[in-house]
């Protein structure tokens, strides 16, 4: 009996799967779909449309109200080349979001509400050339973000809340030739040293230091190596651990030029909230340093003002005088006319 029930369940699942996959490829409601393009700009969408045409090469969802993007949203879109998601309200990206979009060339997520960028793919995205995360609230970036993108040429991180970048972020980014960091509260400390040579060749002079005070408004790419300094640590009473000399929102410990992590394989372990580093007897404590992220007291929004310059069917505003009988130098009352095409 139970075998029959199991067989019926499996059959039901297979039928459901067939029905799901048999959904016709059609243009979503309120969208425009010439060959290969799905244009859903400015339609106040809160979710990504389902059952997109399988031949979609350009998916344009700019100027909507999306709050998250998942792998399911991009399922079956293996022909996708351009994914345009700017000017939404996206706060969350699912990890490995791009696993099925191996032909992607550009991903634009500017003017959203992202605070963190996770690893985006476990697969090699050899055609991806351009990533745009500008005008968000990004503070954290996964250190493996770019490892699956060997052909990436442009990385735009402008106008975010970035203080530092993972030291191994660019380990496999030999093709990168443009790195945009302007408009970030950069913390110019020793964490930049392992990658500053790489950054200098690709980052323009608009990236400025916010901290420490001695380097404020100085250009990151023009600083000499000796300017990138961290803080000494102070040892606990029994010298079994160390704390940073100053306080901050996040503490990073550095040992002989490398950031300390719990899986470092050495006699070092981070304590609660990463504010204390416990060390073994063989660790040379004089080689320990620390860096901190500062409290961001600015209340300005990192995102630029939203604009809708290219939305289809955008209203046109025209000002016309109420009366045609007026003399030069006199006040004229204007009426606003709105036309939608």
C-alpha positions in Angstrom: 0.0 0.0 0.0 2.7 2.5 1.0 4.6 1.7 -2.2 1.5 2.6 -4.3 1.1 5.8 -2.3 4.8 6.6 -2.9 4.4 5.9 -6.6 1.4 8.2 -6.8 3.3 10.9 -5.0 6.2 10.7 -7.3 3.9 10.7 -10.3 2.2 13.8 -9.0 5.5 15.6 -8.5 6.6 14.7 -12.0 3.3 16.0 -13.5 3.7 19.2 -11.5 7.2 19.6 -12.8 6.2 19.0 -16.3 3.3 21.5 -16.0 5.7 24.1 -14.5 8.2 23.7 -17.2 5.5 23.7 -19.8 4.5 27.2 -18.9 4.5 29.2 -22.2 7.3 31.7 -22.8 5.3 34.9 -23.0 5.9 38.6 -22.3 5.0 39.4 -18.7 2.1 41.8 -18.2 3.0 45.5 -18.3 6.3 44.6 -20.1 7.5 45.1 -23.7 9.3 42.2 -25.4 10.9 42.6 -28.8 13.2 39.7 -29.7 15.5 38.9 -26.8 14.6 41.9 -24.7 12.2 42.0 -21.7 11.7 45.7 -20.9 9.8 46.2 -17.6 11.1 49.6 -16.7 9.1 51.9 -14.4 6.1 49.6 -13.8 6.1 49.6 -10.0 6.9 45.9 -9.9 7.5 44.4 -6.4 8.6 41.0 -7.7 10.5 39.8 -10.7 8.0 38.5 -13.3 7.8 34.7 -13.6 8.1 32.5 -16.7 10.2 34.9 -18.7 11.0 34.0 -22.3 13.8 31.5 -22.4 15.6 33.5 -25.2 15.8 36.6 -22.9 19.2 38.2 -23.5 18.4 41.6 -21.9 16.3 41.9 -18.7 15.5 45.5 -17.9 13.8 46.0 -14.5 15.1 49.5 -13.7 12.9 52.0 -11.8 10.7 49.5 -10.0 10.1 48.5 -6.3 11.9 45.2 -6.1 13.4 44.5 -2.6 15.2 41.2 -3.2 16.6 39.0 -6.0 16.8 35.2 -5.8 18.3 32.4 -7.9 14.7 31.3 -8.7 14.1 34.7 -10.4 16.9 33.9 -12.9 16.1 30.2 -13.4 16.3 29.1 -17.1 17.8 32.4 -18.2 21.0 30.9 -19.6 21.0 33.3 -22.6 20.9 36.4 -20.4 23.6 38.9 -21.2 22.5 42.1 -19.6 20.7 42.3 -16.2 19.6 45.8 -15.3 18.2 46.3 -11.8 19.1 50.0 -11.0 16.8 52.3 -9.1 14.9 49.7 -7.1 14.7 49.1 -3.4 16.8 45.9 -3.3 18.2 45.1 0.1 19.1 41.4 -0.4 20.9 39.3 -3.0 20.8 35.5 -2.6 24.2 33.9 -2.4 25.4 32.4 -5.7 22.6 34.3 -7.5 24.3 34.1 -10.9 24.9 30.4 -11.0 22.6 29.9 -14.0 23.6 33.0 -15.9 26.9 31.9 -17.3 26.6 34.2 -20.4 26.1 37.4 -18.4 28.1 40.4 -19.6 26.8 43.2 -17.3 25.1 43.4 -14.0 23.8 46.8 -12.9 22.5 47.2 -9.3 23.1 50.9 -8.8 20.8 53.1 -6.7 19.4 50.4 -4.4 19.6 49.7 -0.7 22.3 47.0 -0.5 24.4 46.9 2.6 26.4 43.7 1.8 27.4 41.9 -1.4 27.7 38.1 -1.2 29.6 35.7 -3.4 27.5 35.7 -6.6 28.5 32.4 -8.3 30.1 29.1 -7.8 30.5 28.8 -11.6 33.0 30.5 -13.9 31.4 33.7 -15.3 34.0 34.1 -18.0 31.9 36.6 -20.1 31.1 39.0 -17.3 32.8 42.4 -18.0 31.0 45.0 -15.9 29.7 45.1 -12.3 27.9 48.2 -11.0 27.0 48.5 -7.3 27.2 52.3 -7.1 24.9 54.4 -5.0 23.9 51.8 -2.4 24.8 51.5 1.3 27.4 48.7 0.8 29.7 48.2 3.8 30.7 44.6 3.4 31.9 42.6 0.3 32.5 38.9 0.2 36.2 38.3 -0.3 35.5 35.7 -3.1 33.1 38.0 -5.0 35.3 38.4 -8.0 37.1 35.0 -8.0 34.7 33.5 -10.6 34.9 36.6 -12.9 38.3 36.4 -14.6 37.3 38.7 -17.5 35.8 41.5 -15.4 37.0 44.9 -16.6 34.9 47.5 -14.7 33.9 47.4 -11.0 31.9 50.4 -9.9 31.6 50.8 -6.1 31.1 54.5 -6.0 28.9 56.3 -3.4 28.6 53.5 -0.8 29.7 53.1 2.9 32.9 51.2 2.2 35.8 51.8 4.6 38.1 49.0 3.4 38.1 46.1 1.0 38.9 42.4 1.6 42.7 42.0 1.0 42.2 39.0 -1.3 39.3 40.5 -3.3 41.4 41.0 -6.5 43.4 37.7 -6.4 42.0 36.6 -9.8 41.2 40.0 -11.3 44.0 40.5 -13.8 41.6 41.8 -16.5 40.2 44.6 -14.3 41.2 48.0 -15.6 38.7 50.4 -13.9 37.9 50.4 -10.2 35.6 53.2 -9.0 35.7 54.0 -5.3 34.8 57.7 -5.2 32.2 58.8 -2.6 33.1 56.2 0.1 34.4 57.0 3.6 37.7 55.1 3.0 39.7 54.1 6.1 43.3 54.4 4.8 45.1 52.0 7.1 47.5 49.0 6.7 44.7 46.7 5.4 45.3 48.3 2.0 48.9 47.4 1.8 48.6 43.9 0.2 46.5 45.4 -2.7 47.5 49.1 -3.0 49.8 48.4 -5.9 46.9 46.8 -7.8 44.5 49.6 -6.8 46.8 52.4 -7.8 46.9 51.2 -11.4 43.1 51.0 -11.7 41.6 53.6 -9.4 41.4 57.3 -10.3 42.2 60.1 -8.0 38.6 60.7 -6.9 38.8 58.1 -4.1 39.6 60.0 -0.9 40.5 59.0 2.6 38.0 59.7 5.4 40.1 58.3 8.2 42.4 58.7 10.0 42.2 62.4 10.5 45.8 62.9 9.4 44.9 61.6 5.9 41.5 63.1 5.5 40.7 64.1 1.9 44.0 62.8 0.6 43.8 60.7 -2.6 44.1 57.0 -1.9 45.9 56.1 -5.1 48.6 58.8 -4.5 49.5 57.8 -0.9 53.0 56.3 -0.2 53.1 52.9 1.4 54.4 54.2 4.7 51.2 56.3 5.1 49.0 53.2 5.5 49.4 52.5 9.2 47.5 50.4 11.8 47.3 50.6 15.6 49.3 48.7 18.2 47.6 46.2 20.5 47.5 46.2 24.3 48.1 42.8 26.0 45.8 41.4 28.7 47.1 41.0 32.2 48.3 37.4 31.7 49.5 38.1 28.1 47.2 35.4 26.8 45.3 37.8 24.7 45.3 41.3 23.1 42.9 44.1 22.5 43.1 47.0 20.1 44.4 50.2 21.4 41.3 52.2 20.2 37.6 51.3 19.9 35.6 51.1 16.7 32.5 49.4 15.2 34.6 46.5 14.0 38.1 45.4 15.0 40.5 43.6 12.6 43.7 42.0 13.9 46.7 41.8 11.7 49.7 39.5 12.3 52.8 40.0 10.1 50.8 41.6 7.4 48.0 39.1 7.3 44.5 39.5 8.6 43.8 37.1 11.5 40.8 34.8 11.0 39.7 31.8 13.2 40.7 29.3 10.6 44.2 30.6 10.3 45.9 27.4 11.4 48.0 29.3 14.0 47.8 29.7 17.7 45.4 32.6 17.5 41.6 32.7 18.1 39.2 35.6 18.0 37.1 36.1 21.2 33.5 37.3 21.6 32.5 39.9 19.0 36.1 39.7 17.6 37.2 42.4 20.1 39.8 40.2 21.8 42.5 38.0 20.2 43.7 35.0 22.2 47.2 34.0 21.3 49.5 31.1 22.1 53.0 31.2 23.6 54.7 30.9 20.2 53.1 34.0 18.7 55.4 37.1 18.5 53.1 39.6 20.1 55.2 42.5 18.9 54.1 41.6 15.3 50.4 42.1 16.1 48.5 45.2 14.9 44.9 46.1 14.7 42.6 48.2 12.6 39.1 49.5 13.2 36.1 50.6 11.2 34.8 54.0 12.4 31.3 55.0 13.4 29.7 56.6 10.4 28.1 59.7 11.9 27.0 61.1 8.6 23.2 61.0 8.1 23.3 61.6 4.3 21.8 58.9 2.1 24.5 57.1 0.1 22.1 56.7 -2.7 21.7 59.5 -5.3 18.3 60.9 -6.1 16.3 58.5 -8.3 15.7 59.7 -11.8 13.5 58.3 -14.5 15.1 59.6 -17.7 14.3 56.6 -20.0 11.1 55.1 -18.7 8.7 54.3 -21.5 5.5 56.3 -21.5 6.9 58.8 -19.0 4.6 61.9 -18.7 5.6 65.1 -20.5 5.1 68.4 -18.6 4.5 71.6 -20.6 4.0 75.1 -19.1 1.7 77.4 -21.1 0.3 80.9 -20.3 -3.2 81.0 -19.0 -4.0 84.0 -21.2 -2.4 85.0 -24.5 -3.0 88.7 -23.9 0.0 90.0 -21.9 2.5 92.7 -22.2 6.3 92.5 -21.9 7.5 93.0 -18.3 4.2 92.0 -16.7 3.6 88.9 -14.6 2.3 85.9 -16.5 0.3 83.0 -14.9 1.2 79.6 -16.2 -0.8 76.4 -16.3 0.9 73.0 -16.3 -0.3 70.5 -18.9 0.6 66.8 -18.6 0.7 64.5 -21.6 1.3 60.7 -21.7 2.3 59.1 -24.9 
